Amino acid sequence: MSYTSQKFFFTLVIVCLFAFTPVAFAQPVGQQVSQAYRADSVIFKGAQTGLTYDATLTVPNKATKKYPAVILVSGTGPQDRDGTMAGHKIFAQIADYLSARGMVVLRVDDRGVGKSTGNYAQSTTADFASDVLEAFNYLRTRPEVEAGKIGIMGHSEGGASCAIAASREPKIAFLISLAGLCMNGYESLIIQNRDLVAVAPISDADKQRYNTINALMFKTALTYADSANMADKLNETYASWKKKDDEYVKAQQIQFDHFRFPIYSYVNQATGPWYRYFIKYDPAPVLAKVNIPILALNGDKDVMVSYKENLDNWKKLPGRGKNKKVTTVVLPGLNHLFLPCEKCTPQEMPSIKAPFSPQALNVIDEWLNKINIIK
């Protein structure tokens, strides 16, 4: 399933379990717009990518000439500038909060969304990092922006895009990860799908079946990520497993088997450029080049990006472990979108009425003050 509107971390294999429909988000973006900041619609051209980017720039109304700035970077799947996921406009809420406190915030429609050009389906995490750098270079031309205080904030896969961008551009002042990916792609797929299976309303036997076939398919995809015959190998792996699984179903005398693996859609996805790049992605050599201040936050109820493994890597990988300017924070009771949850499954997200976590926003605010970005 492609999360074209939810914009989660990466496309799930167990699509029949976790599909849901986005709902309209009724909460206003902010109540301080006219007093605290202005919101400008902007369009800029990327010098290196050649793409056009459609965006919103929020600029504080404080009596100062220049402001620090941050670029908001989205995760997997084409997303609008407001970061609309499961009906929650989390980037609009973050921009409202930070611009009211004295920061310029740039949030951009992804490739192929709105008036932004480019082919999202043919792009990779590295390409999205190039988009981040184009946004960074654009902000450096804005007269309202203090050029030495421009940072980046990435959600989910956007954390990896930010890491790649920061490894390429030493002038980036800081990096904030919101449930950002900081694991190699293969391991992250295994853990994410394991965690999603664990909270699914299915039998233990079917959970084991999903974990088995997922692991087999991911391993095959990794092995043949650079091969022209990747599709054939994936289909062969599935056929071999399916033969054994049919024997299992027969032996268990299961009359109505509801288990389904979306082999056709998975092969189509896995053979595309994004998946081939992602499953091989390794953050270690990337973050070895990053020595700027980093703040990494995760909710402890996140089943999309496991907080422990990813926060551990955010702490130990930057600057080959010598970057001591890294802060990691675990926020209790929050899901992948930094919303309070009860079941904490993807299906629950559209029904949650709460906004993006005020606690998370406060942590960000205090950290930006601590590193002298906001004064």
SERO-4910 file (N, C-alpha, C, O; in steps of 0.05 Angstrom, whole numbers):
BEGIN
 pado doro    nc1    nc2    nc3   cac1   cac2   cac3    cc1    cc2    cc3    oc1    oc2    oc3
  Met    A     17    -24      0      0      0      0     18     25      0     36     26     16
  Ser    A     12     43    -17     27     69    -16     11     89      0    -12     94     -5
  Tyr    A     24    100     21     11    119     38     12    146     25     27    164     34
  Thr    A     -3    150      4     -2    175    -11    -11    199      5     -3    222     -1
  Ser    A    -29    195     25    -38    218     41    -30    216     69    -27    236     83
  Gln    A    -25    192     79    -17    189    107     13    195    111     20    206    132
  Lys    A     29    189     91     58    196     91     73    183    115     85    198    130
  Phe    A     71    158    117     86    145    138    114    138    129    124    146    108
  Phe    A    127    123    146    156    118    143    162    104    117    176    115    100
  Phe    A    153     80    114    156     66     88    132     48     83    117     42    101
  Thr    A    129     41     58    106     26     50    106     -1     64    126    -15     65
  Leu    A     83     -9     74     81    -34     90     76    -58     71     63    -55     50
  Val    A     86    -81     80     81   -105     65     53   -116     73     39   -126     56
  Ile    A     46   -114     98     21   -127    107     -2   -108    103    -15   -100    122
  Val    A     -7   -102     78    -26    -81     71    -54    -88     79    -70    -69     86
  Cys    A    -62   -113     79    -90   -119     85    -96   -114    114   -120   -114    122
  Leu    A    -76   -110    131    -81   -106    159    -83    -77    167    -97    -70    186
  Phe    A    -70    -59    152    -65    -33    163    -74    -10    146    -65     13    148
  Ala    A    -93    -15    128   -103      7    112   -123     23    127   -139     12    143
  Phe    A   -123     50    123   -144     66    135   -148     91    118   -131     97    101
  Thr    A   -170    104    123   -177    127    106   -173    153    121   -182    155    144
  Pro    A   -159    172    109   -155    197    123   -181    213    127   -199    209    111
  Val    A   -182    229    147   -205    245    152   -197    274    152   -174    281    155
  Ala    A   -217    292    149   -211    320    149   -202    330    176   -211    319    197
  Phe    A   -184    349    177   -174    359    202   -186    387    207   -182    405    191
  Ala    A   -202    389    228   -218    413    232   -203    434    249   -211    457    248
  Gln    A   -182    426    263   -169    445    281   -155    467    265   -141    460    246
  Pro    A   -158    493    272   -145    514    258   -115    511    261   -105    501    281
  Val    A   -100    521    242    -71    520    242    -60    535    267    -42    525    280
  Gly    A    -71    557    273    -61    572    296    -79    597    301    -93    606    283
  Gln    A    -78    607    326    -95    629    333    -78    655    333    -90    677    338
  Gln    A    -52    654    329    -35    677    332    -25    688    305     -7    705    305
  Val    A    -36    679    283    -24    685    257    -21    715    253      0    724    245
  Ser    A    -42    730    257    -41    759    251    -23    774    270    -12    794    262
  Gln    A    -21    765    295     -4    779    314     25    770    313     43    787    316
  Ala    A     30    744    310     57    734    315     73    730    290     98    733    291
  Tyr    A     61    724    267     77    720    243     59    723    218     35    724    220
  Arg    A     73    725    196     58    725    170     64    699    156     85    687    160
  Ala    A     46    691    138     50    666    123     50    674     93     30    684     83
  Asp    A     72    669     80     75    676     51     76    650     35     90    631     41
  Ser    A     61    650     13     64    629     -7     88    636    -25     90    657    -36
  Val    A    106    617    -28    130    621    -43    135    598    -63    127    576    -57
  Ile    A    148    605    -85    156    584   -104    185    590   -111    193    612   -117
  Phe    A    202    569   -109    230    573   -116    240    550   -134    228    528   -134
  Lys    A    261    555   -148    272    536   -167    298    524   -156    315    539   -146
  Gly    A    301    498   -159    326    485   -150    347    487   -171    344    478   -194
  Ala    A    371    498   -164    392    501   -183    404    474   -191    412    471   -214
  Gln    A    405    455   -173    417    429   -179    397    409   -190    402    394   -209
  Thr    A    373    408   -177    353    389   -186    337    398   -211    327    382   -226
  Gly    A    336    425   -215    320    436   -237    290    435   -231    274    442   -248
  Leu    A    282    428   -207    254    426   -200    244    452   -189    259    469   -179
  Thr    A    217    455   -191    204    478   -178    190    469   -153    178    448   -152
  Tyr    A    193    484   -131    182    477   -105    161    498    -96    167    522    -96
  Asp    A    138    488    -89    116    504    -79    115    502    -49    116    480    -38
  Ala    A    114    524    -35    119    523     -6    104    546      9     94    565     -3
  Thr    A    104    544     35     95    565     53    118    573     71    131    556     83
  Leu    A    123    599     73    143    610     91    130    627    112    116    647    106
  Thr    A    133    619    137    122    635    159    144    651    172    165    640    179
  Val    A    139    677    174    160    696    183    150    711    208    128    723    206
  Pro    A    164    711    230    155    725    254    152    755    250    165    767    233
  Asn    A    134    766    266    130    795    265    145    810    287    139    834    292
  Lys    A    164    797    300    179    810    320    196    833    308    203    832    285
  Ala    A    203    852    325    218    875    316    248    869    314    264    879    329
  Thr    A    254    853    294    282    846    289    285    842    259    266    837    245
  Lys    A    310    845    249    314    844    220    317    816    209    307    810    187
  Lys    A    330    799    224    335    772    215    328    751    236    330    757    260
  Tyr    A    319    728    227    310    707    245    324    680    238    332    676    216
  Pro    A    327    663    259    336    635    252    314    621    237    291    630    237
  Ala    A    321    600    224    301    586    206    304    556    208    325    546    215
  Val    A    282    542    200    283    513    199    266    504    176    245    516    169
  Ile    A    275    483    163    261    470    141    248    445    151    261    428    163
  Leu    A    222    441    146    208    417    154    209    396    131    202    403    108
  Val    A    217    372    138    223    351    118    205    327    123    206    316    145
  Ser    A    190    319    103    170    297    107    182    270    103    205    267     94
  Gly    A    166    250    111    174    222    108    164    209     82    163    223     62
  Thr    A    158    184     83    152    168     59    125    174     46    105    176     60
  Gly    A    125    176     20    101    181      5     96    210      0    103    227     17
  Pro    A     86    218    -23     82    246    -30     63    260    -11     40    251     -7
  Gln    A     72    281      1     57    295     22     56    325     17     74    336      5
  Asp    A     35    337     26     33    366     23     49    381     45     59    368     64
  Arg    A     51    407     42     68    423     59     59    423     88     75    428    106
  Asp    A     34    417     93     23    417    121     30    392    136     23    389    159
  Gly    A     42    373    122     48    347    135     23    332    142     21    321    164
  Thr    A      3    331    124    -23    319    130    -20    289    130    -15    276    110
  Met    A    -25    277    154    -24    248    157    -47    240    174    -50    250    197
  Ala    A    -63    221    164    -86    211    179   -104    234    188   -117    233    209
  Gly    A   -105    256    172   -121    279    178   -108    299    196   -120    320    202
  His    A    -84    294    206    -70    312    224    -49    329    209    -31    317    196
  Lys    A    -51    355    211    -32    373    197     -9    379    215     -7    402    226
  Ile    A      9    361    219     29    364    240     50    385    233     60    399    251
  Phe    A     57    389    207     76    409    200     64    437    203     78    456    211
  Ala    A     39    440    197     26    466    201     26    474    230     30    497    237
  Gln    A     22    454    248     22    460    276     50    467    286     53    485    303
  Ile    A     70    453    277     97    459    285    105    486    275    118    502    290
  Ala    A     98    493    250    105    520    240     91    542    256    104    562    261
  Asp    A     67    537    263     52    557    279     66    562    305     70    585    314
  Tyr    A     74    540    318     87    542    344    114    556    343    120    575    358
  Leu    A    131    548    323    158    559    322    159    588    312    175    604    322
  Ser    A    142    594    292    142    621    282    131    641    303    139    664    303
  Ala    A    113    632    319    103    649    341    125    654    362    123    673    377
  Arg    A    146    638    361    169    641    380    194    652    367    215    653    380
  Gly    A    191    661    343    213    676    331    230    662    310    252    670    305
  Met    A    219    641    297    233    627    276    219    628    250    194    626    248
  Val    A    234    632    229    224    628    202    221    598    197    240    583    203
  Val    A    199    590    186    195    561    180    187    558    151    168    571    141
  Leu    A    201    540    137    195    534    109    184    506    108    198    487    116
  Arg    A    160    503     98    148    476     93    140    474     64    127    493     53
  Val    A    147    452     52    146    450     22    129    427     13    129    405     25
  Asp    A    113    431     -8    100    408    -21    120    390    -33    139    400    -47
  Asp    A    118    364    -29    136    345    -40    135    345    -71    117    356    -83
  Arg    A    155    332    -83    155    328   -112    128    318   -122    118    298   -112
  Gly    A    117    332   -142     93    323   -154     68    330   -139     46    323   -147
  Val    A     70    345   -117     47    353   -100     43    383   -104     63    398   -105
  Gly    A     18    392   -107     13    420   -112     26    429   -138     24    416   -158
  Lys    A     41    451   -136     55    461   -159     84    453   -159     99    460   -177
  Ser    A     92    437   -140    120    426   -140    122    406   -163    105    389   -167
  Thr    A    144    407   -178    148    389   -200    165    365   -192    175    364   -169
  Gly    A    169    347   -210    185    323   -205    168    298   -203    143    299   -199
  Asn    A    181    275   -206    167    249   -205    174    236   -179    196    225   -176
  Tyr    A    156    237   -160    161    225   -134    166    195   -136    184    184   -122
  Ala    A    151    181   -152    153    152   -153    180    142   -163    187    120   -158
  Gln    A    194    159   -178    220    152   -188    243    163   -172    266    164   -181
  Ser    A    237    173   -148    257    186   -131    265    169   -107    250    151    -99
  Thr    A    288    175    -96    298    160    -73    302    178    -49    299    203    -51
  Thr    A    310    167    -26    315    182     -2    338    202     -8    337    225      2
  Ala    A    357    195    -23    379    213    -31    369    236    -47    379    259    -44
  Asp    A    350    231    -65    338    253    -81    323    272    -62    324    297    -67
  Phe    A    309    262    -42    295    279    -24    314    296     -7    308    319      0
  Ala    A    338    285     -2    359    301     11    368    324     -7    374    346      3
  Ser    A    368    320    -33    375    341    -52    354    363    -50    360    387    -53
  Asp    A    328    356    -47    307    375    -44    311    392    -19    307    416    -19
  Val    A    320    379      3    326    393     28    348    415     23    346    437     32
  Leu    A    368    407      8    390    426      3    381    449    -15    391    472    -12
  Glu    A    363    444    -33    352    466    -50    336    485    -32    338    509    -36
  Ala    A    321    474    -13    306    492      6    326    508     23    321    531     29
  Phe    A    347    495     32    368    508     48    380    531     33    383    553     44
  Asn    A    387    526      8    399    548     -9    379    570    -14    387    594    -15
  Tyr    A    354    563    -17    334    584    -20    332    602      5    331    627      3
  Leu    A    331    590     28    329    606     53    353    625     56    350    646     67
  Arg    A    376    617     47    400    634     49    397    659     32    412    678     36
  Thr    A    378    660     13    374    684     -3    353    702      9    350    725      0
  Arg    A    339    693     29    317    709     41    328    730     60    344    723     77
  Pro    A    320    755     57    331    777     74    322    774    103    335    786    120
  Glu    A    301    759    108    291    756    136    307    736    152    304    734    176
  Val    A    323    720    138    336    696    151    365    702    158    380    713    143
  Glu    A    372    693    182    400    694    191    414    670    180    409    647    189
  Ala    A    431    674    160    442    652    144    457    631    160    458    608    152
  Gly    A    469    639    183    484    620    199    468    604    218    478    588    233
  Lys    A    441    608    218    424    594    237    400    580    222    377    583    230
  Ile    A    407    567    201    386    552    186    390    522    192    411    511    188
  Gly    A    369    509    203    370    481    209    348    465    194    333    477    179
  Ile    A    348    439    199    329    422    186    315    403    206    328    395    225
  Met    A    290    397    201    275    380    219    260    359    202    243    367    185
  Gly    A    266    334    206    255    313    190    238    293    206    246    285    227
  His    A    215    286    195    198    266    207    201    240    192    200    239    168
  Ser    A    204    218    207    204    191    196    227    187    176    250    193    183
  Glu    A    221    179    152    243    177    132    256    204    127    279    205    119
  Gly    A    242    225    133    253    252    131    277    256    149    294    273    143
  Gly    A    279    240    171    303    241    187    328    231    172    349    243    175
  Ala    A    324    211    156    346    201    139    353    221    117    377    225    112
  Ser    A    333    233    105    338    254     85    354    277     97    372    288     85
  Cys    A    347    284    122    361    306    136    390    298    141    408    314    138
  Ala    A    394    273    150    421    264    156    439    265    130    462    274    131
  Ile    A    428    256    108    443    257     83    449    286     75    471    292     67
  Ala    A    429    304     78    433    332     71    454    344     89    472    359     79
  Ala    A    453    339    115    473    350    133    501    340    128    521    354    132
  Ser    A    503    315    118    529    304    111    541    317     86    565    317     82
  Arg    A    524    329     70    533    342     45    538    371     49    554    383     34
  Glu    A    525    384     69    526    413     72    534    421    100    517    420    118
  Pro    A    559    428    105    568    434    132    556    460    143    559    465    167
  Lys    A    544    477    126    533    502    136    506    499    150    496    518    162
  Ile    A    494    475    148    469    470    162    475    472    192    494    460    202
  Ala    A    459    488    207    466    494    235    457    473    255    471    470    275
  Phe    A    435    459    250    426    439    269    407    420    255    397    426    233
  Leu    A    402    398    268    384    377    257    366    367    280    375    361    302
  Ile    A    340    366    274    320    355    292    306    331    279    295    334    257
  Ser    A    307    309    292    294    284    282    268    280    298    268    278    322
  Leu    A    246    278    283    220    270    295    214    242    287    205    237    264
  Ala    A    219    223    304    215    194    298    230    188    272    220    173    255
  Gly    A    254    199    269    269    196    245    284    170    242    294    159    262
  Leu    A    286    160    218    300    135    212    330    139    217    342    157    207
  Cys    A    341    121    234    370    121    238    379     91    241    395     85    259
  Met    A    370     75    223    377     47    221    381     40    192    372     55    174
  Asn    A    395     18    186    396     10    158    368      1    149    352     -9    165
  Gly    A    363      4    124    336      0    113    326    -28    118    303    -32    125
  Tyr    A    343    -48    114    334    -76    117    325    -82    145    303    -92    149
  Glu    A    341    -74    165    334    -80    193    309    -64    201    293    -74    216
  Ser    A    307    -40    191    284    -24    198    258    -36    187    237    -35    201
  Leu    A    259    -48    163    235    -61    153    228    -85    170    204    -89    175
  Ile    A    247   -101    178    242   -124    195    229   -115    221    208   -127    229
  Ile    A    240    -95    234    230    -87    260    202    -74    258    184    -79    274
  Gln    A    199    -56    237    174    -43    234    151    -62    230    130    -61    243
  Asn    A    155    -81    211    134    -99    205    129   -119    228    106   -128    232
  Arg    A    150   -126    243    146   -143    267    129   -129    287    111   -141    299
  Asp    A    135   -103    292    119    -87    312     90    -83    303     72    -84    319
  Leu    A     86    -79    277     59    -76    267     43   -102    269     19   -102    275
  Val    A     56   -124    263     43   -150    265     36   -155    294     14   -166    300
  Ala    A     53   -147    313     48   -152    341     22   -139    351      9   -150    369
  Val    A     15   -116    340     -9   -102    349    -33   -108    332    -55    -97    336
  Ala    A    -30   -124    311    -52   -130    293    -73   -149    306    -65   -166    322
  Pro    A    -98   -146    300   -119   -163    312   -122   -189    297   -143   -195    285
  Ile    A   -101   -205    297   -101   -231    284    -90   -252    303    -79   -245    324
  Ser    A    -92   -277    295    -83   -299    312    -53   -300    314    -39   -289    297
  Asp    A    -43   -313    335    -14   -316    338     -2   -332    314     20   -327    305
  Ala    A    -17   -351    304     -8   -367    282     -4   -350    257     16   -353    243
  Asp    A    -24   -333    252    -21   -315    229      1   -294    232     13   -287    213
  Lys    A      5   -285    257     27   -267    262     54   -280    255     71   -268    243
  Gln    A     56   -306    262     81   -320    255     84   -323    225    106   -321    214
  Arg    A     62   -328    211     63   -331    182     72   -305    169     88   -305    151
  Tyr    A     61   -282    178     69   -256    168     99   -251    173    113   -243    155
  Asn    A    108   -256    197    136   -251    204    154   -268    187    176   -259    179
  Thr    A    146   -293    181    162   -311    165    165   -302    136    187   -300    126
  Ile    A    142   -296    123    143   -288     95    155   -260     92    170   -255     73
  Asn    A    150   -242    111    162   -215    109    192   -218    110    206   -206     94
  Ala    A    203   -233    129    232   -236    132    244   -248    106    265   -240     97
  Leu    A    231   -268     95    241   -281     70    241   -261     47    261   -260     32
  Met    A    220   -245     44    218   -227     22    238   -204     25    251   -195      6
  Phe    A    241   -193     50    260   -172     54    289   -181     49    305   -166     36
  Lys    A    295   -205     57    322   -215     53    328   -219     23    350   -212     14
  Thr    A    308   -229      9    312   -232    -20    315   -205    -34    331   -202    -52
  Ala    A    298   -185    -26    300   -159    -37    328   -146    -32    339   -133    -50
  Leu    A    338   -150     -8    365   -139     -2    386   -153    -20    404   -140    -31
  Thr    A    385   -179    -22    405   -194    -37    405   -186    -66    426   -185    -79
  Tyr    A    382   -181    -78    380   -175   -106    372   -146   -112    361   -140   -134
  Ala    A    378   -128    -93    371   -100    -97    383    -87   -122    370    -69   -133
  Asp    A    406    -97   -130    419    -85   -153    417   -103   -178    430    -98   -198
  Ser    A    399   -123   -177    397   -142   -199    373   -137   -217    352   -128   -208
  Ala    A    377   -142   -242    356   -138   -262    334   -160   -258    311   -155   -265
  Asn    A    341   -182   -246    322   -204   -243    310   -205   -214    302   -226   -205
  Met    A    310   -182   -201    299   -181   -174    270   -191   -173    263   -205   -154
  Ala    A    254   -183   -192    225   -191   -191    223   -221   -193    207   -233   -178
  Asp    A    239   -234   -210    238   -263   -212    246   -277   -186    233   -296   -178
  Lys    A    266   -266   -173    275   -278   -147    255   -274   -125    251   -292   -109
  Leu    A    241   -252   -125    220   -247   -105    197   -267   -110    186   -278    -91
  Asn    A    189   -270   -134    167   -288   -140    175   -317   -134    158   -333   -125
  Glu    A    200   -324   -139    209   -351   -132    209   -356   -102    200   -377    -93
  Thr    A    217   -336    -87    217   -338    -58    189   -342    -47    183   -358    -30
  Tyr    A    171   -326    -58    143   -328    -50    131   -355    -57    117   -367    -41
  Ala    A    136   -364    -81    125   -390    -90    135   -413    -72    119   -431    -66
  Ser    A    160   -412    -65    171   -433    -48    158   -433    -20    151   -454     -9
  Trp    A    155   -409     -9    142   -406     17    113   -414     15    102   -428     33
  Lys    A     99   -406     -6     70   -411     -9     65   -441    -10     44   -451      0
  Lys    A     82   -456    -23     79   -485    -24     79   -497      4     63   -514     11
  Lys    A     98   -489     21    100   -499     48     76   -489     65     66   -503     82
  Asp    A     68   -464     60     46   -452     75     19   -466     69      3   -470     86
  Asp    A     16   -473     43     -9   -488     36    -10   -515     50    -31   -524     58
  Glu    A     13   -528     53     14   -553     67      7   -549     97     -6   -566    109
  Tyr    A     16   -527    108      9   -520    136    -21   -516    139    -33   -527    158
  Val    A    -33   -501    121    -62   -496    123    -77   -522    121    -97   -526    135
  Lys    A    -69   -539    103    -82   -565    100    -79   -582    125    -98   -595    133
  Ala    A    -55   -583    136    -50   -599    160    -66   -589    184    -75   -605    201
  Gln    A    -70   -562    185    -85   -551    208   -115   -552    203   -131   -544    220
  Gln    A   -123   -561    179   -151   -563    172   -166   -536    175   -188   -534    185
  Ile    A   -152   -516    165   -164   -489    165   -183   -487    142   -175   -488    119
  Gln    A   -209   -483    148   -229   -483    127   -230   -456    113   -232   -455     88
  Phe    A   -229   -435    128   -231   -408    116   -205   -392    124   -204   -381    146
  Asp    A   -186   -392    106   -161   -380    112   -161   -351    102   -164   -346     78
  His    A   -159   -332    121   -161   -303    113   -133   -291    109   -131   -267    104
  Phe    A   -112   -306    112    -85   -296    109    -80   -289     79    -85   -305     61
  Arg    A    -69   -264     75    -63   -256     48    -36   -241     48    -31   -224     65
  Phe    A    -19   -248     29      6   -233     25      4   -220     -3     -1   -234    -22
  Pro    A      7   -193     -5      3   -179    -31     27   -181    -49     41   -162    -53
  Ile    A     32   -205    -59     57   -210    -74     59   -192    -99     81   -181   -104
  Tyr    A     37   -188   -113     39   -172   -138     47   -143   -131     65   -132   -144
  Ser    A     33   -130   -112     39   -102   -106     66   -100    -93     80    -80    -97
  Tyr    A     74   -120    -77    100   -118    -64    123   -119    -84    142   -104    -83
  Val    A    121   -137   -104    142   -139   -124    143   -113   -140    165   -104   -146
  Asn    A    121   -102   -147    120    -76   -162    134    -54   -146    150    -39   -157
  Gln    A    129    -54   -119    141    -34   -102    171    -39    -99    188    -21   -102
  Ala    A    178    -64    -93    206    -70    -86    225    -66   -110    249    -61   -105
  Thr    A    215    -69   -134    233    -66   -157    236    -37   -166    250    -31   -185
  Gly    A    222    -18   -153    225     10   -159    250     22   -147    262     10   -129
  Pro    A    258     46   -156    283     58   -147    283     65   -118    304     62   -105
  Trp    A    260     74   -107    260     81    -79    267     58    -61    284     60    -43
  Tyr    A    253     35    -65    257     12    -48    285      0    -51    297     -7    -31
  Arg    A    295     -1    -75    322    -11    -80    343      5    -64    361     -6    -53
  Tyr    A    339     31    -64    358     48    -49    353     45    -19    372     42     -4
  Phe    A    328     46    -11    322     46     17    331     21     32    343     23     53
  Ile    A    327     -3     20    334    -27     34    364    -30     38    373    -46     55
  Lys    A    380    -16     22    409    -16     25    420      7     42    443      8     49
  Tyr    A    402     26     49    411     50     63    425     43     90    414     27    105
  Asp    A    448     56     95    462     52    119    469     80    131    483     95    118
  Pro    A    458     87    154    463    114    165    491    118    176    499    141    180
  Ala    A    506     96    182    532     99    195    552    117    179    562    136    190
  Pro    A    557    111    154    576    128    139    565    156    134    580    175    131
  Val    A    539    159    133    527    185    130    531    203    154    541    225    152
  Leu    A    523    193    178    524    208    202    553    212    212    558    229    229
  Ala    A    571    195    202    599    199    209    609    227    201    628    238    213
  Lys    A    596    239    181    604    265    171    589    288    184    593    312    177
  Val    A    571    282    204    554    302    215    563    309    244    563    291    261
  Asn    A    570    334    248    580    342    274    565    366    286    575    380    303
  Ile    A    541    371    276    525    394    285    508    385    308    505    361    313
  Pro    A    496    404    323    477    396    344    453    381    333    442    388    313
  Ile    A    446    359    347    424    342    338    405    337    362    414    331    384
  Leu    A    379    340    357    358    332    376    342    310    362    331    314    340
  Ala    A    339    287    376    324    265    365    302    258    385    308    251    408
  Leu    A    276    259    376    254    252    393    239    228    381    237    225    357
  Asn    A    228    212    399    210    190    391    189    186    413    195    189    436
  Gly    A    165    178    404    145    168    423    150    139    430    159    124    412
  Asp    A    145    131    454    150    104    462    129     84    452    131     60    457
  Lys    A    107     95    440     86     78    429     87     77    398     67     69    386
  Asp    A    109     85    387    112     86    358    117     58    348    136     45    355
  Val    A     98     48    331    102     21    318    112     24    290    115      4    276
  Met    A    117     48    281    128     52    254    159     55    254    172     44    237
  Val    A    169     69    274    198     73    278    204     67    307    199     83    325
  Ser    A    215     44    312    221     35    339    240     54    353    262     59    343
  Tyr    A    232     65    376    247     86    388    274     78    398    294     92    395
  Lys    A    276     54    410    302     46    423    325     44    403    345     57    406
  Glu    A    321     28    382    342     23    363    350     49    349    374     54    344
  Asn    A    330     65    341    336     89    326    349    111    343    368    123    334
  Leu    A    339    115    367    351    135    385    379    127    393    397    144    396
  Asp    A    383    101    397    410     92    403    430    100    381    452    108    386
  Asn    A    421     96    356    438    103    333    442    133    330    464    142    323
  Trp    A    421    148    335    424    177    334    445    186    354    460    206    349
  Lys    A    447    173    376    466    180    397    494    172    390    513    188    395
  Lys    A    498    149    378    525    138    375    538    142    348    562    140    346
  Leu    A    523    147    327    534    148    300    545    175    291    565    175    277
  Pro    A    533    198    299    543    223    289    573    228    296    581    223    318
  Gly    A    587    238    276    616    244    280    632    219    289    651    222    303
  Arg    A    623    196    279    635    170    287    636    167    317    655    157    329
  Gly    A    614    176    330    612    174    359    625    196    375    623    196    399
  Lys    A    637    215    361    652    237    375    635    262    377    643    282    389
  Asn    A    612    262    364    594    286    366    580    285    392    561    269    396
  Lys    A    587    302    410    576    303    437    552    322    439    541    327    461
  Lys    A    544    334    416    522    353    416    496    340    408    479    353    394
  Val    A    492    315    416    468    300    409    451    296    434    461    287    454
  Thr    A    425    303    432    406    299    453    384    281    443    372    286    422
  Thr    A    378    259    458    356    242    450    335    242    472    341    243    496
  Val    A    309    242    464    287    243    483    265    223    476    256    223    453
  Val    A    257    207    495    234    189    492    210    201    506    211    209    529
  Leu    A    188    204    491    164    216    501    143    195    506    135    181    487
  Pro    A    134    191    530    116    169    537     88    174    526     77    196    525
  Gly    A     76    151    517     48    151    509     42    163    481     19    167    474
  Leu    A     63    168    465     59    180    439     65    161    416     83    144    418
  Asn    A     49    164    395     53    146    371     72    159    351     86    178    357
  His    A     71    149    327     90    158    306     85    187    298    103    201    289
  Leu    A     61    197    301     54    225    295     56    243    319     47    266    318
  Phe    A     67    233    341     69    248    366     42    256    376     37    278    386
  Leu    A     23    237    374     -4    240    385     -7    220    408      3    198    407
  Pro    A    -22    228    428    -28    208    450    -46    186    439    -65    192    424
  Cys    A    -41    162    447    -56    139    436    -63    119    457    -52    119    479
  Glu    A    -83    103    451    -92     82    469    -84     55    457    -68     40    469
  Lys    A    -95     48    434    -87     23    420    -61     26    406    -45      7    404
  Cys    A    -55     51    398    -29     57    385    -24     42    359     -2     35    353
  Thr    A    -46     37    345    -44     24    319    -48     46    297    -59     67    303
  Pro    A    -40     40    272    -45     60    251    -74     65    247    -82     88    240
  Gln    A    -92     45    251   -120     49    247   -132     70    266   -152     82    260
  Glu    A   -120     73    289   -130     91    310   -124    120    303   -139    138    313
  Met    A   -104    126    287    -95    153    284   -116    173    274   -117    195    285
  Pro    A   -133    166    254   -152    186    245   -172    194    267   -184    216    265
  Ser    A   -177    177    287   -197    183    307   -186    199    330   -201    208    348
  Ile    A   -160    202    331   -148    218    353   -153    247    349   -147    258    328
  Lys    A   -164    261    369   -171    289    367   -149    308    376   -149    331    369
  Ala    A   -130    298    392   -109    315    403    -90    325    381    -87    312    360
  Pro    A    -78    348    386    -58    359    366    -31    346    370    -27    330    388
  Phe    A    -12    354    354     16    346    357     24    353    385     18    375    396
  Ser    A     39    335    398     45    337    426     56    364    436     78    372    426
  Pro    A     42    377    454     54    402    465     80    397    480     97    414    480
  Gln    A     82    373    492    107    366    506    131    365    486    152    375    492
  Ala    A    126    353    463    147    351    442    154    380    433    178    386    430
  Leu    A    135    396    429    140    424    420    157    439    441    175    454    435
  Asn    A    150    434    466    165    447    488    194    438    489    212    454    493
  Val    A    198    412    485    225    401    485    241    414    462    265    421    466
  Ile    A    229    417    439    242    429    416    249    458    422    272    467    417
  Asp    A    230    473    434    234    501    441    257    504    460    275    521    456
  Glu    A    257    488    481    278    490    502    306    483    490    326    496    497
  Trp    A    307    463    473    332    455    461    342    477    442    366    483    442
  Leu    A    325    489    426    333    511    409    344    535    425    363    548    416
  Asn    A    332    540    448    343    561    465    370    553    476    388    569    478
  Lys    A    373    527    484    398    518    496    421    520    476    444    526    485
  Ile    A    417    515    451    439    517    431    440    545    418    454    549    399
  Asn    A    425    564    430    426    593    422    416    598    393    426    616    379
  Ile    A    397    582    385    384    588    359    361    608    364    359    628    350
  Ile    A    344    602    383    324    621    392    333    634    417    342    621    435
  Lys    A    331    660    418    340    675    442    316    688    456    319    701    476
***
